[in-house]
Amino acid sequence: MAIPSPAPDGAAETPSAPLGGTRAEAMQRLQVGASLLLGIVLIVGLANVIEERAKQSDKTVVAEAAATVAPTAAAAPANDPLADAGVVPDLPAQPSGTASAPGATQPARIDGSQ
């Protein structure tokens, strides 16, 4: 692998570009930055207008309007919200007399255990 020898002065020099790029690229970056800045200012201004309109409409709204209908008696609160939702069966409040008495014989289980 041969190392190329440096070109003598005055030979074909490569044009060097500045770190910032060409003038056209710099103008394009400036235009993009200015348009983004203008867009942000417009969005902030729009948000300010919306906020001011919301404050203005809050001032004109009646604080507490009077009820137009007489209140009715509320239903008694449910004892078991799960039963009202249908998640569990509605169990009677009083136990019925059909429960097995202690000491009564239980039917044999299928697996044979008592």
GIBEL-V40343 format. One record per residue. N is the residue number from 1. RES is the residue in three letters. SS is DSSP state (h for helix, s for strand, l for the rest). BURIAL is + if it has 24 or more other C-alpha atoms within 12 Angstrom, else -. D_FIRST is the distance of its C-alpha to the first C-alpha in Angstrom with 2 decimals. Layout:
[[N;RES;SS;BURIAL;D_FIRST] [N;RES;SS;BURIAL;D_FIRST]]
This chain:
[[1;MET;l;-;0.00] [2;ALA;l;-;3.73] [3;ILE;l;-;6.59] [4;PRO;l;-;9.39] [5;SER;l;-;12.49] [6;PRO;l;-;15.62] [7;ALA;l;-;18.06] [8;PRO;l;-;21.19] [9;ASP;l;-;24.41] [10;GLY;l;-;26.25] [11;ALA;l;-;23.28] [12;ALA;l;-;22.84] [13;GLU;l;-;23.34] [14;THR;l;-;23.05] [15;PRO;l;-;26.50] [16;SER;l;-;26.82] [17;ALA;l;-;29.21] [18;PRO;l;-;31.50] [19;LEU;l;-;31.51] [20;GLY;l;-;34.78] [21;GLY;l;-;33.50] [22;THR;l;-;35.22] [23;ARG;h;-;38.95] [24;ALA;h;-;39.70] [25;GLU;h;-;37.97] [26;ALA;h;-;39.91] [27;MET;h;-;43.14] [28;GLN;h;-;42.51] [29;ARG;h;-;42.00] [30;LEU;h;-;45.14] [31;GLN;h;-;47.13] [32;VAL;h;-;46.11] [33;GLY;h;-;46.98] [34;ALA;h;-;50.29] [35;SER;h;-;51.25] [36;LEU;h;-;50.54] [37;LEU;h;-;52.59] [38;LEU;h;-;55.39] [39;GLY;h;-;55.35] [40;ILE;h;-;55.71] [41;VAL;h;-;58.58] [42;LEU;h;-;60.30] [43;ILE;h;-;60.00] [44;VAL;h;-;61.43] [45;GLY;h;-;64.22] [46;LEU;h;-;65.06] [47;ALA;h;-;65.23] [48;ASN;h;-;67.54] [49;VAL;h;-;69.83] [50;ILE;h;-;70.04] [51;GLU;h;-;70.87] [52;GLU;h;-;73.57] [53;ARG;h;-;75.14] [54;ALA;h;-;75.23] [55;LYS;h;-;76.96] [56;GLN;h;-;79.38] [57;SER;h;-;80.31] [58;ASP;h;-;80.81] [59;LYS;h;-;83.37] [60;THR;h;-;85.40] [61;VAL;l;-;85.50] [62;VAL;l;-;88.71] [63;ALA;l;-;88.01] [64;GLU;l;-;90.21] [65;ALA;l;-;92.04] [66;ALA;l;-;95.40] [67;ALA;l;-;95.68] [68;THR;l;-;97.41] [69;VAL;l;-;98.61] [70;ALA;l;-;100.63] [71;PRO;l;-;98.66] [72;THR;l;-;99.70] [73;ALA;l;-;100.13] [74;ALA;l;-;96.86] [75;ALA;l;-;96.78] [76;ALA;l;-;96.98] [77;PRO;l;-;93.57] [78;ALA;l;-;92.44] [79;ASN;l;-;92.79] [80;ASP;l;-;89.76] [81;PRO;h;-;86.94] [82;LEU;h;-;85.21] [83;ALA;h;-;88.36] [84;ASP;h;-;88.58] [85;ALA;h;-;85.02] [86;GLY;l;-;85.91] [87;VAL;l;-;83.54] [88;VAL;l;-;86.37] [89;PRO;l;-;89.83] [90;ASP;l;-;92.64] [91;LEU;l;-;94.59] [92;PRO;l;-;98.24] [93;ALA;l;-;99.14] [94;GLN;l;-;101.97] [95;PRO;l;-;101.34] [96;SER;l;-;103.47] [97;GLY;l;-;105.88] [98;THR;l;-;103.92] [99;ALA;l;-;101.57] [100;SER;l;-;102.15] [101;ALA;l;-;104.29] [102;PRO;l;-;103.01] [103;GLY;l;-;104.15] [104;ALA;l;-;104.38] [105;THR;l;-;102.84] [106;GLN;l;-;99.44] [107;PRO;l;-;98.44] [108;ALA;l;-;96.37] [109;ARG;l;-;92.64] [110;ILE;l;-;90.86] [111;ASP;l;-;88.90] [112;GLY;l;-;92.22] [113;SER;l;-;91.89] [114;GLN;l;-;94.72]]
